[in-house]
């Protein structure tokens, strides 16, 4: 059969089907594609606009794809018609299962009847009953049903194969969805790739009745065309050039040249460096200059909520000029009824979309939802382990993911299954911290655009330290809302009011106590570690009456030792010590929830005993685990020896903190006065005030307490220790 004969037959068949659809068209236009085209293809007076358009561009494309397969292997049709033939046909993705199966029927069997469904009840052998027979049977599985798995449908496959009838399996992932016996009995396995530029040109020709004159579609754009694009590109009365141009616009519209790129991000230097490297490598890979094995396969970005991890993935895709495909375990579980089969099918479709769009960036949000398999309880283990295993298979399984860089985002990387971070999967762990003063000011400027050009954003950023990029965006929205509601232009005062929040000013006595508390923290850190204080403030925010920001010990500093531990505990307890020494008694401000000073110090002292080996005496070297903050009270109640060791360390650190405050009571009072007067004092101002009163570095070079207090220490799971890299917010007052 020649190409012209195939096209003519397709045109006749599709035109006939379309006429039948028009005959049954209701008076009011329906919502199906055929009904919509029927209404659009008639002029205002009801007369036809010309020859009816084919109703299904996806089917025309699938016919052309199968025809290419038969042209490449002329003997395939004869083998498919042989008695007992078992052929597995792998299609590009789930949307192509039905169109390709119908095209196979048309071109192999030249019949209009549908292929008998191998999963239908009549094809399942029932003892004592004869199954309905058909010349051939097809098993079409796209992964969307809970029954689309290898252990389903095998009895039917055996019955059909033993009867000598041909059986065909169509699936985007045959090994995962088709019956295992069909795979074992296969006499042929063929793969139908994505429609290329020539196939799409042929589709446009058949749809419009004439070939394009000037339009063409680039190979990399053709690879992104979806079944939905084939439909959405249709317009009444358009020619082939218009159709191809519209198709290219839809397919390439997944990227946005005006989108935020990596140079517009702030406060995530490590992630930006990695992203720029990936962008260069991905460009070289797409240009054939670099093999895929040399490109980073992915990374996990972790850090507090609102720090821009998801925004980074979008910016990375824009930087690379490639599509962004998104998914998450929550979205995959929300597919249909959330059964295991549909969850895994939804996950597989997302990865299939990414493979089809390659090169691309695939964002897996909240990737820590794939928890460590070792932590699963008995009740959820069967389900959860299979979900994690399927995710691992998608990352580096037999299907591969060449050209797909996966970016995972989460708040707590300690929950991840270690296998997810294995080389070849998501092999880098990149922290995205809270923005520092400079980064927060830059983020504010980004959201402000050209508004408030003379605003003192560094001062506002200092006032808002400890906030996220999402907070900065909210401040700017709030500023504009204030001005909009008052029917005036936005002012710096509006923005400052948003940064400060709507917390009423506390009484002077409470303000003074807060200032003493924060001055104790800031003064002790400045005395023992010059240059470590970033800022101290008594501006109420996020339920806190005040806070101090300081740096932890970074790379190249001394190892975390018993002296370092004691210094860190002194820093955490210095606020309470200042209250007791300078006001005569301490308030409850150091206590409270898991983020309080006492909770932080207690957790650190506990892990020093149970996990870090930083105590003396018999049993000091026994590793008892790394507890979360919430688990510490129960642990101390159950293990009195640990409780005694923790209490001893805290008492010693507190006594030393009180002694430091006593020696420098005058300067700490002056620092508190400065806080009451100015509300916020920079680290440089604290250093200047404390000049001449320092005691060097004291007994140890103190590190900061990790920002996510009570979470596992960053790098612990891989044996890398990095104490204090996160900025510390201490002196929390409720």
PyMOL commands that set and color helices and strands:
alter all, ss='L'
color gray80, all
select helices_A, chain A and resi 3-23+33-40+57-72+76-81+96-109+121-123+154-163+174-177+180-185+197-208+219-222+227-232+240-252+262-264+269-286+292-294+309-320+329-333+340-357+367-369+373-375+378-396+413-415+418-421+437-448+457-463+469-485+492-500+508-528+562-583+588-590+597-610+629-638+640-663+665-678+683-690+716-718
alter helices_A, ss='H'
color red, helices_A
select strands_A, chain A and resi 86-90+116-117+136-140+166-171+188-191+298-302+323-328+360-365+404-410+428-431+533-537+547-550+680-682+728-730
alter strands_A, ss='S'
color yellow, strands_A
deselect
rebuild
show_as cartoon
